[in-house]
Amino acid sequence: MPGRPTIVPVISLSSVDSALSSLKACHVSISSGIEVTTDVALALIEHEGSVEEVKKMEKLMLDYVSMDRELEQFIQVVEGVTNQVMQERTERLPDLRLLLDKRFKELKNLNKDEDLLKTDKYLHFKCQLNEMRRQVGAESQSESTSANEIDEDIAVTQSQRNFICPITQREMECPVKNKVCGHSYEEEAIIKIIQTKHKQRKKARCPVVGCDNGDVKQLDLSMDTTLRRAIENHRRRQKP
């Protein structure tokens, strides 16, 4: 009948919110995979595993970084499409699945394999491997020197390695590294500083004397696996 109001179905976005939560939870699984892969690769280098085995870990890390990139892109697309739908007039609502597929394919088409080598996660992984190689090389070299040279090398090495947290002034148990300035701290101590400053509506400065990083963020911190292993090895050598 003329004048009768048109009944437009209401599309609930609760399922989209649920899917987003599940997608973000996948970050935990990917992060765990990255951490395990790093530990295995470092252990292989530390115990002089084959080059082929280490390369397999490097390939696996690239797979995890690729999954992480696509997950980030898909979350970005879902959030963007959701915001668009919320602003559209009801009668103009698009097909969500088609729109998501279209936007996601557009982003994926811009991806290049070589870009994975430049991501922060992969670069951090490679830096840890290189640091472990340097440590293993230094230890192998020191084993071939005389007893006096060994004592001197250990003294120099210990002075160069900073196992002491700049905040607690104690040897670190769980070191994390700031990817912005490269400094490491005890995880619990630096997070406490960041949270305290956040409550005061202030930025947290890097506690290392002379560092010009005036905005330390929790997102910039990652587990310093290489330093943790160095500390553990140092402790083992100190035991009678």
C-alpha positions in Angstrom: 0.0 0.0 0.0 1.1 3.5 -0.7 2.6 5.3 2.3 3.4 2.0 4.1 6.8 2.2 5.7 9.5 0.0 4.3 10.7 -2.7 6.7 14.5 -2.9 6.6 16.3 -5.8 8.3 18.7 -4.8 11.0 22.1 -6.4 10.6 23.7 -7.2 14.0 27.5 -6.6 14.1 27.9 -8.6 17.3 29.2 -11.5 15.2 31.8 -9.2 13.7 33.0 -8.0 17.2 33.3 -11.7 18.3 35.3 -12.5 15.2 37.6 -9.5 15.9 38.3 -10.8 19.4 39.1 -14.2 18.0 41.5 -12.7 15.4 43.3 -10.6 18.0 43.7 -13.7 20.2 45.6 -15.3 17.3 48.4 -12.8 17.9 49.1 -14.7 21.1 49.6 -17.9 19.2 51.8 -16.2 16.6 53.9 -14.5 19.3 54.4 -17.9 21.0 55.5 -19.4 17.7 58.0 -16.6 17.2 59.4 -17.0 20.7 59.8 -20.8 20.3 61.4 -20.4 16.9 63.9 -17.9 18.3 64.8 -20.1 21.2 65.4 -23.1 19.0 67.5 -21.1 16.5 69.6 -19.6 19.4 70.1 -23.1 20.9 71.2 -24.4 17.6 73.8 -21.7 17.2 74.9 -22.0 20.9 75.4 -25.8 20.5 76.9 -25.5 17.0 74.0 -27.0 15.1 74.2 -27.3 11.4 73.8 -24.2 9.1 70.9 -26.0 7.4 69.0 -26.4 10.7 69.4 -22.7 11.5 68.2 -21.8 8.0 65.1 -23.9 8.5 64.4 -21.8 11.6 64.9 -18.6 9.6 62.4 -19.8 7.0 59.9 -20.7 9.8 60.3 -17.2 11.2 59.5 -15.7 7.9 56.3 -17.8 7.8 55.3 -16.5 11.2 56.1 -12.9 10.2 54.0 -13.4 7.0 51.1 -14.7 9.1 51.4 -11.8 11.5 51.3 -9.3 8.6 48.2 -10.8 7.0 46.5 -11.0 10.4 47.2 -7.3 11.0 45.9 -6.5 7.5 42.7 -8.5 7.9 42.0 -6.9 11.3 42.6 -3.5 9.7 40.1 -4.3 7.0 37.4 -5.7 9.4 37.7 -2.6 11.6 37.5 -0.3 8.6 34.5 -2.0 7.0 32.7 -2.1 10.4 33.2 1.6 10.9 31.9 2.2 7.3 28.8 0.1 7.9 28.0 1.9 11.1 28.0 5.2 9.3 26.0 4.0 6.3 22.2 4.6 6.0 20.5 1.2 6.6 19.1 0.8 3.1 22.5 1.2 1.7 24.2 -1.5 3.7 26.7 -3.4 1.5 27.4 -7.1 1.4 29.9 -7.4 4.2 31.6 -10.6 3.0 32.1 -9.3 -0.5 33.4 -6.0 0.8 35.8 -7.7 3.2 37.1 -10.0 0.5 37.6 -7.1 -1.9 39.5 -4.9 0.6 41.6 -7.7 1.9 42.7 -8.8 -1.6 43.6 -5.2 -2.4 45.9 -5.1 0.6 47.4 -8.6 0.0 48.2 -7.7 -3.6 50.5 -5.0 -2.3 52.5 -7.5 -0.2 56.0 -8.4 -1.3 58.1 -11.3 0.1 61.2 -9.1 0.3 59.3 -6.7 2.7 59.2 -9.5 5.3 63.0 -9.2 5.7 62.6 -5.6 6.7 59.9 -6.1 9.4 60.8 -5.3 13.0 60.1 -8.8 14.2 62.4 -10.4 11.6 65.2 -7.9 12.0 65.1 -8.4 15.8 65.3 -12.1 15.3 68.3 -11.8 13.0 70.0 -9.4 15.5 69.6 -12.0 18.2 71.1 -14.7 16.0 74.1 -12.5 15.1 74.7 -11.6 18.7 74.6 -15.3 19.7 77.1 -16.1 16.9 79.4 -13.4 18.3 79.2 -14.8 21.8 79.8 -18.4 20.6 82.8 -17.2 18.5 84.3 -15.2 21.4 83.9 -18.2 23.8 85.5 -20.6 21.3 88.4 -18.2 20.8 89.0 -17.8 24.5 89.2 -21.6 25.0 92.3 -21.7 22.8 94.2 -19.0 24.8 96.3 -19.4 27.9 94.9 -19.3 31.4 96.1 -15.6 31.9 94.5 -14.6 28.6 91.3 -16.3 29.6 91.1 -14.4 32.9 91.7 -11.1 31.0 89.1 -12.0 28.3 86.5 -12.9 30.9 87.1 -9.6 32.7 86.7 -7.6 29.5 83.7 -9.6 28.4 82.0 -9.2 31.7 82.6 -5.4 31.7 81.2 -5.1 28.2 78.1 -7.2 28.9 75.6 -5.2 30.9 73.7 -7.7 32.9 72.7 -5.1 35.5 69.3 -3.4 35.1 69.6 0.4 35.0 66.5 0.6 37.2 67.0 -2.0 39.9 70.8 -2.1 39.8 70.6 -5.8 40.1 71.4 -8.6 37.6 68.4 -9.0 35.4 66.1 -12.1 35.6 63.8 -11.3 32.7 65.4 -8.7 30.4 63.4 -6.9 27.7 64.9 -4.8 25.0 63.6 -1.4 23.8 63.6 -1.6 20.0 63.7 2.3 19.7 66.9 2.9 21.6 68.3 -0.6 22.0 68.6 -0.5 25.8 67.5 -3.5 28.0 65.8 -3.5 31.4 64.2 -5.8 33.9 60.7 -6.3 32.5 58.8 -5.8 35.7 60.8 -2.7 36.6 60.3 -0.8 33.3 56.7 -1.7 33.0 56.1 -0.4 36.5 57.7 2.9 35.5 55.6 3.1 32.3 52.4 2.5 34.1 53.2 5.0 36.9 53.9 7.7 34.3 50.8 6.8 32.4 48.7 7.4 35.5 50.4 10.8 35.9 49.6 11.5 32.2 53.4 11.7 31.5 55.8 10.0 29.2 58.4 7.6 30.6 62.0 8.4 29.7 64.6 5.7 29.1 66.4 5.2 32.5 69.8 4.7 30.9 71.9 7.8 31.5 72.5 9.8 28.4 69.7 8.2 26.4 67.5 10.7 24.5 64.5 8.4 24.2 61.9 10.3 26.1 58.9 8.2 25.3 59.3 4.5 26.3 56.2 2.5 25.4 55.3 -1.0 26.4 54.7 -1.9 22.8 58.3 -1.1 22.0 59.6 -3.8 24.5 60.3 -7.3 23.5 62.0 -10.2 25.3 65.8 -9.9 25.0 66.4 -13.7 24.5 70.1 -13.3 23.7 70.8 -11.3 26.8 68.8 -13.7 28.9 70.9 -16.7 27.6 74.1 -14.7 28.2 73.1 -14.1 31.8 72.2 -17.8 32.3 75.5 -18.9 30.8 77.4 -16.4 33.0 75.6 -17.8 36.1 76.5 -21.4 35.2 80.1 -20.5 34.8 80.1 -18.9 38.2 78.8 -22.0 40.0 81.5 -24.0 41.8 
